[in-house]
């Protein structure tokens, strides 16, 4: 499978959000990556349901919603109603992770689990076959524009090994500090989906930058 590119809406121009959504629609991107932050699980607040519903109204591609919030289980149905196709929760925020994964699948969404930079791959051993996407944070969650954490390459290799040995079909997604250089190395290590925010939206030609990432 050719790798997927998921531009992060958090880095878009919110005064011209429809314009940026249309840009992604017309680009080589595969998914819209949408970071939801609550100011509790992470030290920042992003956007809520009305903005996601507005994105869904215009988006023509998969909505990949990444919940950086506490108690994500209580909102699963609401995110489905607002257009989420992939719903990713944090391992660190889910005391009953297996139940949460099954609840996401019951709403006919792909179930994702995200790990913070300090969380080892081994915590997923008992649920890896139930997961559709594993999102590895390659920066500390909460803010855009951070530097890439080099240890991520090792974690991708470890995760690829776990997925292959378990027979899981999970995709490996990377979020944080992705550019042409890190992206190429991540793909070589076994990544499937690259999330890029600042690198895309702060470039002179976002469409061209997305194409560059897609052709890595």
C-alpha positions in Angstrom: 0.0 0.0 0.0 1.2 3.5 -0.9 1.7 5.5 2.3 -1.0 8.1 3.2 -0.6 11.8 3.9 -2.7 13.5 6.5 -2.3 17.3 6.7 -3.1 18.6 10.3 -5.9 21.1 10.4 -4.5 22.6 13.6 -1.9 24.4 11.5 -4.4 25.7 9.0 -5.5 29.3 8.7 -8.7 29.4 10.8 -9.8 32.7 9.2 -9.7 30.9 5.9 -10.6 27.4 6.9 -12.8 26.5 4.0 -10.1 27.6 1.6 -7.6 25.3 3.3 -10.1 22.4 3.3 -10.6 22.9 -0.4 -6.9 22.9 -0.9 -6.6 19.5 0.8 -9.6 18.2 -1.2 -7.8 19.1 -4.4 -4.3 17.9 -3.3 -2.7 14.5 -3.1 -3.5 14.2 0.6 -5.5 11.2 1.8 -6.9 12.2 5.2 -7.7 15.3 7.2 -6.0 15.0 10.6 -8.0 16.8 13.3 -6.4 17.3 16.7 -8.9 17.7 19.6 -7.4 19.1 22.8 -9.1 19.8 26.1 -6.5 21.7 28.2 -6.5 18.9 30.7 -4.9 15.9 29.0 -2.6 18.3 27.2 -1.7 21.9 28.0 -3.7 23.5 25.2 -7.2 23.8 23.9 -8.0 23.4 20.2 -11.5 23.1 18.7 -14.7 21.2 19.4 -17.7 19.8 17.7 -18.9 22.8 15.7 -15.6 23.2 13.9 -15.4 19.5 13.2 -18.9 19.6 11.8 -18.0 22.6 9.6 -14.9 20.7 8.3 -17.0 17.7 7.6 -19.5 19.8 5.6 -16.7 20.7 3.0 -14.2 17.8 3.3 -14.2 15.1 0.6 -11.7 12.9 2.3 -11.3 10.8 5.4 -11.6 12.6 8.7 -8.9 11.3 11.0 -9.8 12.6 14.5 -7.1 12.5 17.2 -8.5 12.9 20.7 -6.0 14.4 23.2 -8.7 14.5 25.9 -9.6 12.8 29.2 -12.6 10.5 29.2 -12.8 10.1 25.4 -15.3 7.3 25.7 -18.2 9.6 26.5 -17.9 11.4 23.2 -17.5 8.5 20.8 -21.0 8.7 19.3 -20.9 12.5 19.1 -17.7 12.4 17.0 -19.3 9.8 14.7 -22.3 12.1 14.2 -20.0 15.0 13.4 -18.2 13.1 10.6 -15.2 11.2 12.1 -14.1 8.2 10.0 -11.0 7.4 12.2 -11.2 8.0 15.9 -7.9 7.8 17.9 -7.7 7.9 21.7 -4.7 8.0 23.9 -3.6 4.9 25.7 -2.7 7.2 28.6 -6.2 8.5 28.8 -8.1 5.1 28.7 -8.2 2.9 31.8 -10.5 0.5 29.9 -8.8 0.6 26.5 -10.2 -2.6 25.1 -13.8 -1.4 25.9 -13.1 2.0 24.2 -11.7 0.4 21.1 -14.8 -1.9 20.8 -17.1 1.1 21.3 -15.4 3.0 18.5 -15.7 0.0 16.2 -19.4 -0.4 17.2 -20.0 3.1 15.7 -18.5 1.9 12.4 -15.3 4.0 12.7 -11.7 2.8 12.5 -10.2 2.6 16.0 -6.9 4.3 16.6 -4.7 4.3 19.7 -2.0 6.9 20.3 1.1 6.6 22.4 3.0 9.5 23.9 6.8 9.7 23.3 7.6 8.1 26.7 5.1 5.2 26.4 6.6 1.9 25.3 5.2 -0.1 22.4 4.8 -3.2 24.6 1.6 -1.7 26.2 -0.3 -2.6 23.0 0.6 -6.3 22.9 -2.8 -7.4 24.2 -4.9 -5.2 22.0 -2.8 -4.8 18.8 -5.1 -7.2 16.8 -8.1 -5.0 17.7 -6.6 -1.7 16.5 -6.9 -0.2 13.1 -4.4 2.6 13.5 -1.5 3.1 16.0 -0.6 6.8 16.2 2.9 7.4 17.5 3.6 10.9 18.9 7.0 12.0 17.7 6.6 15.2 19.7 5.1 15.8 23.1 1.3 16.4 22.5 -0.3 19.7 22.9 1.4 22.2 20.5 2.3 22.3 16.8 5.7 23.2 15.4 7.9 21.1 17.8 11.1 19.4 17.0 11.0 15.7 16.0 12.0 13.2 18.7 14.7 10.9 17.2 13.7 7.9 19.3 10.6 7.6 17.2 12.4 5.7 14.5 13.2 2.9 16.9 9.6 2.8 18.1 8.3 2.5 14.5 10.6 -0.5 14.0 9.5 -2.1 17.2 5.8 -1.5 16.4 6.2 -2.8 12.8 7.7 -6.0 14.3 4.8 -6.3 16.8 2.2 -5.8 14.0 3.8 -8.3 11.7 4.3 -11.0 14.3 0.7 -10.6 15.7 -1.0 -10.7 12.3 -2.5 -7.2 13.0 -3.6 -5.1 10.1 -3.0 -1.8 12.0 -1.5 1.1 10.2 1.4 3.0 11.8 0.7 6.8 11.8 3.2 9.4 12.9 2.3 12.8 14.3 4.9 15.6 15.0 7.9 17.1 13.3 7.2 15.4 10.0 9.0 16.8 6.9 10.6 15.4 3.8 13.7 14.2 5.7 12.0 12.7 8.8 9.2 11.4 6.6 11.5 9.4 4.3 13.2 7.8 7.3 9.9 7.0 9.0 8.6 5.3 5.9 11.8 3.3 5.7 11.3 2.2 9.3 7.8 1.0 8.5 5.3 3.9 8.9 2.1 4.0 6.8 0.6 7.4 7.5 2.4 10.8 7.9 0.7 13.7 9.6 2.2 17.1 8.7 1.0 20.4 10.0 3.4 23.4 10.0 5.5 21.8 7.3 2.5 21.9 4.9 0.6 25.0 5.9 3.6 27.3 6.5 5.2 26.3 3.2 5.0 28.6 0.1 3.0 26.0 -1.8 1.1 23.6 0.5 -0.2 21.6 -2.5 3.3 21.1 -3.8 4.5 20.2 -0.3 1.8 17.5 0.1 2.8 16.1 -3.3 6.4 16.0 -2.2 5.5 14.0 0.9 3.2 11.7 -1.1 6.1 10.9 -3.5 8.7 10.0 -0.8 
